[in-house]
Amino acid sequence: MAQGQATKVKKKKKSVLKRAAQSRQRAEVNRNNRTRVRSAIKRLRTAISAGDATAAANLLNPTLSAIDAAIAKGVLHENTGNRYKSRLALAYNEVKAKAAK
């Protein structure tokens, strides 16, 4: 299914209708989880690009936890989540090093 489109039901069988409803519900949950993770990453990247080490430090752990939760729920693939965490940690460490100077 294309993103944002409802599940189309061709048959009126009870099992088909139930499966379509479940699919719509799971898509909504996955969309919410994905949005939560992306928003957290954007907030952290904004703090990092602004050079605000204290704000980035406060946002780092919640963002990494959100990514881990998305991996556990199957919203993000494990390698994708780990790549995000690695790159965010590297960027945070650069900001932290600049702030320490």
PyRosetta script that sets phi, psi and omega in degrees:
from pyrosetta import init, pose_from_sequence

init()
pose = pose_from_sequence("MAQGQATKVKKKKKSVLKRAAQSRQRAEVNRNNRTRVRSAIKRLRTAISAGDATAAANLLNPTLSAIDAAIAKGVLHENTGNRYKSRLALAYNEVKAKAAK")
pose.set_psi(1, 140.6)
pose.set_omega(1, 174.2)
pose.set_phi(2, -69.4)
pose.set_psi(2, 150.8)
pose.set_omega(2, -176.4)
pose.set_phi(3, -63.5)
pose.set_psi(3, 135.1)
pose.set_omega(3, 176.7)
pose.set_phi(4, 84.7)
pose.set_psi(4, 0.5)
pose.set_omega(4, 179.5)
pose.set_phi(5, -101.7)
pose.set_psi(5, 143.7)
pose.set_omega(5, -179.9)
pose.set_phi(6, -71.8)
pose.set_psi(6, 154.3)
pose.set_omega(6, 176.9)
pose.set_phi(7, -71.7)
pose.set_psi(7, 125.6)
pose.set_omega(7, -179.0)
pose.set_phi(8, -87.2)
pose.set_psi(8, 136.8)
pose.set_omega(8, -178.9)
pose.set_phi(9, -112.7)
pose.set_psi(9, 120.6)
pose.set_omega(9, -179.4)
pose.set_phi(10, -90.5)
pose.set_psi(10, -32.3)
pose.set_omega(10, -176.7)
pose.set_phi(11, -112.8)
pose.set_psi(11, 155.9)
pose.set_omega(11, -179.0)
pose.set_phi(12, -102.0)
pose.set_psi(12, 21.1)
pose.set_omega(12, 176.1)
pose.set_phi(13, -65.4)
pose.set_psi(13, 146.2)
pose.set_omega(13, -177.9)
pose.set_phi(14, -60.3)
pose.set_psi(14, -41.7)
pose.set_omega(14, -178.6)
pose.set_phi(15, -67.7)
pose.set_psi(15, -35.5)
pose.set_omega(15, 179.1)
pose.set_phi(16, -68.5)
pose.set_psi(16, -43.2)
pose.set_omega(16, 178.9)
pose.set_phi(17, -63.8)
pose.set_psi(17, -41.4)
pose.set_omega(17, 179.6)
pose.set_phi(18, -64.8)
pose.set_psi(18, -43.5)
pose.set_omega(18, -179.1)
pose.set_phi(19, -63.7)
pose.set_psi(19, -39.5)
pose.set_omega(19, 178.8)
pose.set_phi(20, -64.6)
pose.set_psi(20, -40.5)
pose.set_omega(20, 178.6)
pose.set_phi(21, -65.2)
pose.set_psi(21, -42.5)
pose.set_omega(21, 178.5)
pose.set_phi(22, -62.9)
pose.set_psi(22, -39.8)
pose.set_omega(22, 179.8)
pose.set_phi(23, -62.3)
pose.set_psi(23, -43.1)
pose.set_omega(23, 178.2)
pose.set_phi(24, -63.4)
pose.set_psi(24, -41.7)
pose.set_omega(24, -179.8)
pose.set_phi(25, -65.0)
pose.set_psi(25, -44.6)
pose.set_omega(25, -180.0)
pose.set_phi(26, -64.9)
pose.set_psi(26, -38.7)
pose.set_omega(26, 179.0)
pose.set_phi(27, -61.3)
pose.set_psi(27, -39.8)
pose.set_omega(27, 179.1)
pose.set_phi(28, -65.8)
pose.set_psi(28, -43.9)
pose.set_omega(28, 178.6)
pose.set_phi(29, -63.5)
pose.set_psi(29, -44.8)
pose.set_omega(29, 179.6)
pose.set_phi(30, -63.4)
pose.set_psi(30, -39.6)
pose.set_omega(30, 179.4)
pose.set_phi(31, -63.5)
pose.set_psi(31, -42.5)
pose.set_omega(31, 178.6)
pose.set_phi(32, -63.3)
pose.set_psi(32, -43.4)
pose.set_omega(32, 179.6)
pose.set_phi(33, -65.2)
pose.set_psi(33, -42.2)
pose.set_omega(33, 179.7)
pose.set_phi(34, -64.5)
pose.set_psi(34, -40.6)
pose.set_omega(34, 178.4)
pose.set_phi(35, -64.3)
pose.set_psi(35, -41.7)
pose.set_omega(35, 179.9)
pose.set_phi(36, -60.8)
pose.set_psi(36, -43.5)
pose.set_omega(36, -179.7)
pose.set_phi(37, -67.0)
pose.set_psi(37, -46.8)
pose.set_omega(37, -177.9)
pose.set_phi(38, -63.4)
pose.set_psi(38, -38.5)
pose.set_omega(38, 178.4)
pose.set_phi(39, -65.2)
pose.set_psi(39, -42.0)
pose.set_omega(39, 179.2)
pose.set_phi(40, -63.1)
pose.set_psi(40, -42.1)
pose.set_omega(40, 179.4)
pose.set_phi(41, -64.2)
pose.set_psi(41, -41.8)
pose.set_omega(41, 179.7)
pose.set_phi(42, -63.0)
pose.set_psi(42, -42.3)
pose.set_omega(42, 179.2)
pose.set_phi(43, -61.8)
pose.set_psi(43, -42.9)
pose.set_omega(43, 179.8)
pose.set_phi(44, -66.1)
pose.set_psi(44, -44.3)
pose.set_omega(44, 179.9)
pose.set_phi(45, -62.7)
pose.set_psi(45, -35.7)
pose.set_omega(45, 177.6)
pose.set_phi(46, -64.0)
pose.set_psi(46, -44.6)
pose.set_omega(46, 178.8)
pose.set_phi(47, -64.4)
pose.set_psi(47, -38.4)
pose.set_omega(47, -179.7)
pose.set_phi(48, -67.9)
pose.set_psi(48, -44.8)
pose.set_omega(48, -178.3)
pose.set_phi(49, -67.8)
pose.set_psi(49, -26.8)
pose.set_omega(49, 176.3)
pose.set_phi(50, -78.3)
pose.set_psi(50, -11.7)
pose.set_omega(50, 179.8)
pose.set_phi(51, 78.9)
pose.set_psi(51, 17.9)
pose.set_omega(51, -178.4)
pose.set_phi(52, -89.0)
pose.set_psi(52, 96.1)
pose.set_omega(52, -174.7)
pose.set_phi(53, -68.4)
pose.set_psi(53, -36.8)
pose.set_omega(53, -177.9)
pose.set_phi(54, -69.4)
pose.set_psi(54, -42.7)
pose.set_omega(54, 178.0)
pose.set_phi(55, -65.0)
pose.set_psi(55, -40.1)
pose.set_omega(55, 179.1)
pose.set_phi(56, -64.6)
pose.set_psi(56, -38.9)
pose.set_omega(56, 179.0)
pose.set_phi(57, -64.0)
pose.set_psi(57, -38.6)
pose.set_omega(57, 179.7)
pose.set_phi(58, -71.0)
pose.set_psi(58, -27.7)
pose.set_omega(58, -177.8)
pose.set_phi(59, -92.0)
pose.set_psi(59, -17.1)
pose.set_omega(59, -172.8)
pose.set_phi(60, -63.0)
pose.set_psi(60, -54.3)
pose.set_omega(60, -176.4)
pose.set_phi(61, -62.7)
pose.set_psi(61, -45.7)
pose.set_omega(61, 177.0)
pose.set_phi(62, -61.1)
pose.set_psi(62, -35.3)
pose.set_omega(62, 179.5)
pose.set_phi(63, -68.0)
pose.set_psi(63, -45.1)
pose.set_omega(63, 178.9)
pose.set_phi(64, -64.2)
pose.set_psi(64, -36.5)
pose.set_omega(64, 177.4)
pose.set_phi(65, -65.9)
pose.set_psi(65, -40.3)
pose.set_omega(65, 178.3)
pose.set_phi(66, -63.3)
pose.set_psi(66, -39.5)
pose.set_omega(66, 177.9)
pose.set_phi(67, -65.2)
pose.set_psi(67, -43.6)
pose.set_omega(67, 178.0)
pose.set_phi(68, -61.3)
pose.set_psi(68, -40.5)
pose.set_omega(68, 179.3)
pose.set_phi(69, -65.1)
pose.set_psi(69, -39.6)
pose.set_omega(69, 178.9)
pose.set_phi(70, -65.5)
pose.set_psi(70, -36.2)
pose.set_omega(70, 176.7)
pose.set_phi(71, -65.0)
pose.set_psi(71, -45.3)
pose.set_omega(71, -178.1)
pose.set_phi(72, -63.9)
pose.set_psi(72, -33.8)
pose.set_omega(72, -178.6)
pose.set_phi(73, -85.1)
pose.set_psi(73, -6.4)
pose.set_omega(73, 178.1)
pose.set_phi(74, 85.1)
pose.set_psi(74, 11.4)
pose.set_omega(74, 179.2)
pose.set_phi(75, -76.6)
pose.set_psi(75, -38.7)
pose.set_omega(75, 175.9)
pose.set_phi(76, -115.9)
pose.set_psi(76, 145.2)
pose.set_omega(76, 172.3)
pose.set_phi(77, -70.1)
pose.set_psi(77, 149.6)
pose.set_omega(77, -175.6)
pose.set_phi(78, -59.2)
pose.set_psi(78, -44.6)
pose.set_omega(78, -179.7)
pose.set_phi(79, -64.3)
pose.set_psi(79, -38.3)
pose.set_omega(79, 178.9)
pose.set_phi(80, -63.6)
pose.set_psi(80, -46.9)
pose.set_omega(80, 178.8)
pose.set_phi(81, -62.1)
pose.set_psi(81, -42.2)
pose.set_omega(81, 178.8)
pose.set_phi(82, -65.7)
pose.set_psi(82, -36.0)
pose.set_omega(82, 176.6)
pose.set_phi(83, -64.5)
pose.set_psi(83, -44.1)
pose.set_omega(83, 177.1)
pose.set_phi(84, -58.8)
pose.set_psi(84, -47.5)
pose.set_omega(84, -177.2)
pose.set_phi(85, -62.7)
pose.set_psi(85, -41.9)
pose.set_omega(85, -179.2)
pose.set_phi(86, -62.9)
pose.set_psi(86, -47.0)
pose.set_omega(86, -177.8)
pose.set_phi(87, -67.6)
pose.set_psi(87, -38.3)
pose.set_omega(87, 177.6)
pose.set_phi(88, -66.0)
pose.set_psi(88, -40.7)
pose.set_omega(88, 179.7)
pose.set_phi(89, -64.8)
pose.set_psi(89, -41.1)
pose.set_omega(89, 178.0)
pose.set_phi(90, -62.7)
pose.set_psi(90, -44.6)
pose.set_omega(90, 179.9)
pose.set_phi(91, -64.6)
pose.set_psi(91, -39.8)
pose.set_omega(91, 178.5)
pose.set_phi(92, -64.3)
pose.set_psi(92, -41.8)
pose.set_omega(92, -179.5)
pose.set_phi(93, -63.8)
pose.set_psi(93, -34.8)
pose.set_omega(93, 176.2)
pose.set_phi(94, -64.3)
pose.set_psi(94, -44.7)
pose.set_omega(94, -179.7)
pose.set_phi(95, -65.4)
pose.set_psi(95, -40.8)
pose.set_omega(95, -179.8)
pose.set_phi(96, -64.1)
pose.set_psi(96, -39.7)
pose.set_omega(96, 179.6)
pose.set_phi(97, -67.1)
pose.set_psi(97, -40.2)
pose.set_omega(97, 178.1)
pose.set_phi(98, -65.9)
pose.set_psi(98, -37.4)
pose.set_omega(98, 179.8)
pose.set_phi(99, -69.8)
pose.set_psi(99, -29.4)
pose.set_omega(99, -178.4)
pose.set_phi(100, -74.2)
pose.set_psi(100, -23.0)
pose.set_omega(100, -177.2)
pose.set_phi(101, -71.8)
pose.dump_pdb("model.pdb")
